[in-house]
Amino acid sequence: MSVRPDFHQHYVRACQNLGQPENRFIAHVLQEADKNDKIWTKGITLKIAGNNRLMPVQRVTDDDLQVLVSVLQNTVFVTGLDLRFNLLTDAGVKHMATFLQENSTLRYLNLMFNDIGTSGAELIARALHRNETLVYLRMTGNKIGNKGGMFFASMLQINSTLEKLDLGDCDMGTQCLIAITTALTRNKSVKAVNLNRPLLYSQQEETTVHVAQMLKNNSSLVELHLCKHEMKNFGVERLCEALYENSSLRYLDLSCNKITCDGVKFLGELLKQNQTLEILDLSANRIEDAGAIYLSEALAWYNRTLQALSVVSNNISGKGLVALSDAMKTNMKLSYIYIWKNKFDEATCAAFSELIQTGRLKPNCTDVEPYKVDGHTDLAELSHGLKKHYYWVPSYGKETKKDANASLAIVTVSEY
């Protein structure tokens, strides 16, 4: 039987041996881990997030990380490590890369929004050439650039364990996006990938064309994020052509692009035949009433697979919003709908109030709540959505109501 670890005592000794002062936050997290009974059965995730608002935080530095990985080097009890929003640089990543090459139990690593650059990306990617355990890696918000992204593209040709890779907000460019999508054409293990907000300087949508080509051939990808890709109607048409041949993708994020009603027409035709997509995020485009009507027609009479739809901030007025509410009356599968920041009129407020009051739309499954003033029904905003806790951890602790965050309730590949 394995001996129960004493992380805190090991940490104190490691600080003394390396001549480093103790980080109070790390010490507290390790003390709590020592008390955790789940460590015997499931292993634990050490949550050392620099944006934790539940306790005083001393952000982790490169020197702190050197001590921490020396403590964790030989343990089999730690399966996850959350180091988001700390002060780690390429110098500290050297210690993490060595740890990844030698560790055989870590399945989840969150390094989002540190200060890791190109050389740090190379170290992590090369470590994953040998690592056969890590399942989920988040590099979100580290400015690894185009060269850093190329190292991950090369890694995807070799690694066969990683299932979820988040490279959003990493300043990647056209070259590495094409390389990553080319690698994903043959990679059979990755199920979710986030490529949000690359730096693209061409209007030709070459990257979208390559994503579409990948989707024609990839049969394992379940979740794909293409937020802020400057995608227009041409790109949406290419994606839809590919998705007629794809039978695995369940979550498609096209938020914050330049899609209009003409592009949504292709999506409407796709939804009439597609039997796989469960979540569609069109937030912050400009589909307007015509686009909403295209979607509502497909959802009302043909599609019985889509479970969640977000059309937040799309310049839709009452005509389009009422059409979507009517679609929910005939389509019992569509359970989550998000409509805030559109043009609500009396008919919109009445329609969604009726859906909620009759129980057709559950209060946790939308981002609006009806209220009455002087006999008139209006809608207030609720903080529910598809990516409610993508960047931050709630101040009240762990989210218990998954239906307030549709991506966790439906496509569980989003969550470690």
NUROLUM-120722 format. One record per residue (C-alpha): x, y, z. Coordinates in nm, 4 decimals. Each point is the difference from the previous one (the first is absolute). Layout:
BEGIN
X  Y  Z
...
***
This chain:
BEGIN
0.0000  0.0000  0.0000
0.1300  0.3477  -0.0858
0.1167  0.2157  0.2883
-0.2128  0.3110  0.0466
0.2010  0.3027  -0.1168
0.0916  0.2868  0.2307
0.0235  0.2687  -0.2652
0.0387  0.2916  0.2383
0.2927  -0.1472  0.1906
0.1694  -0.0992  -0.3256
-0.0508  0.3560  -0.1234
0.1527  0.1561  0.3126
0.3065  -0.2258  -0.0322
0.0322  0.0703  -0.3740
-0.0041  0.3767  0.0655
0.2787  -0.0430  0.2552
0.2054  -0.2226  -0.2303
-0.0293  0.2399  -0.2953
0.0410  0.3123  0.2126
-0.3375  0.1397  -0.1075
-0.2556  0.1798  0.2232
-0.3362  -0.1711  0.0370
-0.2897  0.1178  -0.2136
-0.2903  0.0327  0.2459
-0.2617  -0.0799  -0.2619
0.1723  -0.3199  -0.1157
0.0509  -0.1046  0.3636
-0.3724  0.0483  0.0719
-0.1083  -0.1997  -0.3073
0.2342  -0.2863  0.0931
-0.1278  -0.0030  0.3597
-0.3559  -0.0309  -0.1300
0.1088  -0.2783  -0.2375
0.1436  -0.1927  0.2951
-0.3478  0.0003  0.1578
-0.1825  -0.1101  -0.3170
-0.1280  -0.3602  0.0280
-0.0739  -0.0213  -0.3750
0.3735  -0.0135  -0.0593
-0.0078  -0.3766  0.0559
-0.2642  -0.0803  -0.2598
0.0018  0.2657  -0.2723
0.3138  0.2023  0.0494
-0.0359  0.3766  0.0292
0.0467  0.3193  -0.1976
0.2127  0.2607  0.1766
-0.1744  0.3322  -0.0665
0.2667  0.2690  0.0312
-0.1769  0.2555  -0.2205
0.1301  0.3547  0.0290
-0.3507  0.1423  -0.0511
-0.1556  -0.1930  0.2889
-0.2302  0.2350  0.1895
-0.0847  -0.2355  0.2857
0.3257  0.0533  0.1904
0.3088  0.2249  0.0111
0.2208  -0.0807  -0.2990
0.3763  0.0214  -0.0397
0.0597  -0.0574  -0.3672
0.2356  -0.2774  -0.1045
0.3404  0.0993  -0.1411
0.2540  -0.2060  -0.1952
0.1934  -0.0731  0.3218
-0.3213  -0.1087  0.1757
-0.0715  -0.2390  -0.2877
0.3454  -0.1573  0.0283
-0.0712  -0.0871  0.3646
-0.3536  -0.1219  -0.0744
0.0981  -0.2438  -0.2769
0.2771  -0.1404  0.2185
-0.2681  -0.0821  0.2595
-0.2317  -0.1572  -0.2591
0.2689  -0.1843  -0.1937
-0.0583  -0.3454  0.1479
-0.3620  0.0200  0.1149
-0.2769  -0.2007  -0.1644
-0.2818  0.1878  0.1735
-0.0039  0.3274  -0.1962
-0.1859  -0.0390  -0.3309
-0.0648  0.3688  -0.0731
0.1856  0.3291  0.0392
-0.1712  0.3387  -0.0424
0.2545  0.2842  -0.0210
-0.2047  0.2553  -0.1937
0.0593  0.3768  0.0420
0.3400  -0.0262  0.1659
0.3452  0.1479  -0.0767
0.1594  -0.2912  -0.1849
0.2413  0.0721  -0.2849
0.2071  -0.2095  -0.2382
0.2600  -0.0462  0.2764
-0.2545  -0.1700  0.2268
-0.1399  -0.2101  -0.2818
0.3351  -0.1832  -0.0172
-0.0859  -0.1622  0.3344
-0.3527  -0.0846  -0.1173
0.1281  -0.1545  -0.3231
0.2399  -0.2247  0.1922
-0.2845  -0.0958  0.2316
-0.2255  -0.0915  -0.2949
0.2653  -0.2237  -0.1519
0.0443  -0.1956  0.3216
-0.3504  0.0063  0.1543
-0.2451  -0.2790  -0.0809
-0.3147  0.1076  0.1880
-0.0772  0.3644  -0.0926
-0.3049  0.0153  -0.2298
-0.0937  0.3707  0.0171
0.2289  0.3056  -0.0219
-0.1331  0.3567  -0.0080
0.2602  0.2694  -0.0765
-0.2394  0.2606  -0.1413
0.0925  0.3690  0.0227
0.3546  -0.0242  0.1246
0.2933  0.1613  -0.1833
0.1140  -0.2965  -0.2080
0.1485  0.0798  -0.3401
0.1359  -0.1844  -0.3027
0.2849  -0.1835  0.1743
-0.2322  -0.1086  0.2820
-0.2453  -0.1343  -0.2557
0.2817  -0.1976  -0.1599
0.0948  -0.1547  0.3354
-0.3569  -0.1047  0.0811
-0.0671  -0.1334  -0.3508
0.3237  -0.2014  -0.0072
-0.0778  -0.1446  0.3443
-0.3295  -0.1263  -0.1415
0.1894  -0.1965  -0.2663
0.0897  -0.2389  0.2833
-0.2843  0.0497  0.2473
-0.2708  -0.2677  -0.0254
-0.2272  0.1118  0.2837
-0.1136  0.3620  -0.0460
-0.3539  0.0205  -0.1395
-0.0862  0.3707  0.0307
0.2337  0.2996  -0.0511
-0.1014  0.3669  0.0197
0.2487  0.2552  -0.1329
-0.2644  0.2720  -0.0435
0.1244  0.3585  0.0012
0.3725  -0.0741  -0.0089
0.1540  0.1948  -0.2887
0.1775  -0.2935  -0.1616
-0.0437  0.1488  -0.3486
0.0166  -0.1714  -0.3355
0.3298  -0.1795  0.0738
-0.1306  -0.1313  0.3310
-0.3121  -0.1299  -0.1712
0.2153  -0.1851  -0.2534
0.1585  -0.2018  0.2813
-0.3469  -0.1137  0.1104
-0.0880  -0.0878  -0.3592
0.3086  -0.2263  -0.0119
-0.0953  -0.1513  0.3368
-0.3452  -0.0944  -0.1307
0.1664  -0.2163  -0.2642
0.1733  -0.2068  0.2697
-0.2107  0.0078  0.3198
-0.2910  -0.2456  0.0115
-0.1242  0.0661  0.3548
-0.1067  0.3661  0.0120
-0.3781  0.0379  -0.0396
-0.0586  0.3703  0.0727
0.2247  0.2866  -0.1082
-0.0753  0.3667  0.0629
0.2117  0.2468  -0.2004
-0.2452  0.2920  0.0058
0.1287  0.3598  0.0293
0.3575  -0.1132  -0.0704
0.0764  0.2390  -0.2907
0.0400  -0.2845  -0.2484
0.0082  0.0798  -0.3700
-0.1062  -0.1443  -0.3347
0.2982  -0.2325  -0.0397
-0.0414  -0.1844  0.3308
-0.3802  -0.0185  -0.0299
0.0411  -0.1759  -0.3340
0.2643  -0.2287  0.1538
-0.2242  -0.0865  0.2969
-0.3011  -0.0787  -0.2183
0.2209  -0.2110  -0.2271
0.1238  -0.1953  0.3037
-0.3585  -0.0461  0.1233
-0.0900  -0.1570  -0.3330
0.1944  -0.3080  0.1088
-0.0068  0.0313  0.3800
-0.2547  -0.2439  0.1452
0.0200  0.0893  0.3705
-0.0866  0.3714  0.0252
-0.3707  0.0489  0.0765
-0.0104  0.3731  0.0793
0.2103  0.2876  -0.1310
-0.0214  0.3735  0.0621
0.1568  0.2246  -0.2667
-0.1666  0.3277  0.1029
0.1318  0.3425  -0.0976
0.2951  -0.0613  -0.2310
0.1771  0.2951  -0.1629
-0.1082  -0.0157  -0.3650
0.0928  0.2648  -0.2557
-0.1601  -0.1493  -0.3118
-0.3597  0.0377  -0.1112
0.0102  -0.3219  -0.2054
-0.1049  -0.2328  0.2884
0.2725  -0.2530  -0.0830
-0.0040  -0.1307  0.3571
-0.3742  -0.0677  -0.0109
0.0426  -0.1918  -0.3254
0.2627  -0.2197  0.1682
-0.2237  -0.0509  0.3059
-0.2775  -0.1119  -0.2337
0.2326  -0.2430  -0.1769
0.1017  -0.1420  0.3389
-0.3646  -0.0492  0.1021
-0.0627  -0.2056  -0.3134
0.2660  -0.2494  0.1080
0.0011  0.0152  0.3801
-0.2328  -0.2459  0.1743
0.0991  0.0591  0.3635
-0.0393  0.3755  0.0625
-0.3038  0.0781  0.2155
0.0516  0.3669  0.0920
0.1422  0.2838  -0.2132
0.0379  0.3686  0.0941
0.0567  0.2515  -0.2818
-0.0832  0.3250  0.1789
0.1412  0.3255  -0.1474
0.1227  -0.1512  -0.3271
-0.1274  0.2874  -0.2173
-0.2255  -0.2639  -0.1574
-0.2479  0.1153  -0.2591
-0.2723  -0.1715  -0.2024
0.2494  -0.1625  -0.2374
0.1704  -0.1728  0.2928
-0.3282  -0.1176  0.1512
-0.0986  -0.1513  -0.3345
0.3289  -0.1962  -0.0125
-0.0543  -0.1271  0.3568
-0.3559  -0.1070  -0.0753
0.1119  -0.1895  -0.3110
0.2487  -0.1894  0.2167
-0.2484  -0.0717  0.2796
-0.2292  -0.1878  -0.2395
0.2769  -0.2609  -0.0018
0.0864  0.0216  0.3712
-0.1757  -0.2214  0.2543
0.1907  0.0799  0.3205
-0.0101  0.3762  0.0692
-0.2489  0.0871  0.2739
0.1015  0.3526  0.1098
0.0759  0.2744  -0.2538
0.0982  0.3480  0.1229
-0.0162  0.2715  -0.2685
-0.0448  0.2937  0.2384
0.1438  0.3492  -0.0622
0.0338  -0.0325  -0.3773
-0.1495  0.1863  -0.2973
-0.2802  -0.2389  -0.0887
-0.3223  0.1486  -0.1428
-0.3363  -0.1491  -0.0937
0.1460  -0.1259  -0.3309
0.2508  -0.2145  0.1908
-0.2663  -0.1247  0.2392
-0.2011  -0.1188  -0.2993
0.2692  -0.2657  -0.0549
-0.0156  -0.0935  0.3689
-0.3781  -0.0308  -0.0209
0.0277  -0.2398  -0.2931
0.2681  -0.1970  0.1866
-0.2177  -0.0319  0.3110
-0.2789  -0.1509  -0.2091
0.2227  -0.3019  -0.0652
0.2639  -0.0028  0.2739
-0.0546  -0.2636  0.2694
0.3037  0.0783  0.2165
0.0263  0.3677  0.1068
-0.1306  0.0613  0.3518
0.1332  0.3507  0.0770
0.0239  0.2932  -0.2435
0.1437  0.3339  0.1149
-0.0685  0.2934  -0.2326
0.0395  0.2743  0.2628
0.1227  0.3420  -0.1160
-0.0603  -0.0378  -0.3722
-0.2641  0.1855  -0.2027
-0.2560  -0.2558  -0.1104
-0.3008  0.2345  0.0550
-0.3630  -0.1087  -0.0474
0.0557  -0.1800  -0.3303
0.2729  -0.2185  0.1524
-0.2100  -0.0771  0.3079
-0.2882  -0.1067  -0.2261
0.2279  -0.2320  -0.2020
0.1051  -0.1661  0.3271
-0.3536  -0.0181  0.1378
-0.1327  -0.1705  -0.3147
0.2691  -0.2675  0.0170
-0.0528  -0.0525  0.3732
-0.3792  0.0000  -0.0098
-0.0485  -0.2575  -0.2757
0.3192  -0.1942  -0.0655
0.2765  -0.0047  0.2603
-0.0454  -0.2086  0.3143
0.3634  -0.0108  0.1155
0.0995  0.3550  0.0985
-0.0404  0.0561  0.3749
0.1496  0.3467  0.0510
0.0049  0.3154  -0.2136
0.1510  0.3403  0.0786
-0.0933  0.3012  -0.2114
0.1068  0.2624  0.2555
0.0786  0.3424  -0.1502
-0.1139  -0.0605  -0.3584
-0.2215  0.3013  -0.0737
-0.3134  -0.2189  -0.0006
-0.3333  0.1736  0.0607
-0.3378  -0.1325  0.1079
-0.0816  -0.1749  -0.3275
0.3058  -0.2256  0.0117
-0.0104  -0.0604  0.3752
-0.3661  -0.0991  -0.0046
0.0751  -0.2406  -0.2879
0.2653  -0.1685  0.2169
-0.2414  -0.0237  0.2943
-0.2623  -0.1551  -0.2286
0.2563  -0.2570  -0.1159
0.0414  -0.1129  0.3602
-0.3695  -0.0846  0.0174
0.0361  -0.2689  -0.2650
0.3626  -0.0977  0.0658
0.0213  -0.1657  0.3422
0.3716  -0.0786  -0.0344
0.1175  0.3620  -0.0015
0.0309  0.0706  0.3737
0.2479  0.2906  0.0314
-0.0351  0.3335  -0.1766
0.1868  0.3263  0.0653
-0.1360  0.3251  -0.1490
0.1256  0.2972  0.2049
0.1223  0.3219  -0.1700
-0.2509  -0.0143  -0.2826
-0.2960  0.2300  -0.0657
-0.2764  -0.1112  0.2341
-0.3550  0.1190  -0.0639
-0.3272  -0.0827  0.1749
-0.0559  -0.3111  -0.2118
0.3498  -0.1328  0.0844
-0.0507  0.0526  0.3731
-0.3414  -0.1668  -0.0098
0.1253  -0.2963  -0.2060
0.2971  -0.0849  0.2225
-0.1976  0.0686  0.3158
-0.2541  -0.2578  -0.1192
0.2724  -0.2576  -0.0756
0.1395  0.0391  0.3522
-0.3327  0.0106  0.1831
-0.1348  -0.3092  -0.1778
0.3185  -0.1906  0.0859
0.1073  -0.0470  -0.3621
0.3149  0.2049  0.0712
0.1614  -0.0546  0.3397
0.1250  0.3149  0.1801
0.3590  -0.1293  0.0161
0.0025  -0.0741  -0.3731
-0.0246  0.3543  -0.1318
0.1529  0.3406  0.0687
-0.3252  0.1927  0.0517
-0.2576  0.0135  0.2784
-0.3462  0.1584  -0.0342
-0.1279  0.2650  0.2424
-0.2985  0.2330  -0.0014
-0.0179  0.3750  0.0519
-0.3342  0.1863  -0.0216
-0.1584  -0.2998  -0.1704
0.2677  -0.0229  -0.2714
0.2283  -0.3031  -0.0327
0.3700  0.0622  -0.0484
0.3140  -0.2163  0.0023
0.2995  0.0313  0.2338
0.3452  -0.1463  -0.0639
0.1288  -0.3141  0.1738
0.3680  -0.0973  0.0004
-0.0564  -0.3378  -0.1623
0.1617  -0.1098  -0.3248
0.2142  -0.2417  -0.1936
0.3374  0.1005  0.1480
-0.0950  0.1445  0.3360
0.3234  -0.0875  0.1804
0.2474  -0.0103  -0.2861
0.2369  0.2614  0.1430
-0.0917  0.0202  0.3674
-0.0933  -0.2097  0.3014
-0.3244  0.1028  0.1781
0.0527  0.1802  0.3319
-0.2426  -0.2345  0.1764
0.2045  -0.3103  -0.0831
-0.0766  -0.2859  -0.2343
-0.2947  0.0383  -0.2405
-0.2675  -0.2494  0.1050
-0.2717  0.0813  -0.2556
0.1456  -0.1253  -0.3265
-0.3116  0.0923  -0.1963
0.0937  0.3685  0.0468
0.3061  -0.0746  -0.2136
-0.1195  -0.1974  -0.3015
0.3434  -0.1014  -0.1268
0.0627  -0.1904  0.3235
-0.3492  -0.1471  0.0202
-0.0071  -0.1318  -0.3575
0.3493  -0.0534  -0.1415
0.1972  -0.1200  0.2999
0.3249  -0.0100  -0.1975
0.0205  0.3710  0.0907
0.0688  -0.0871  0.3620
0.2927  -0.1880  0.1483
***
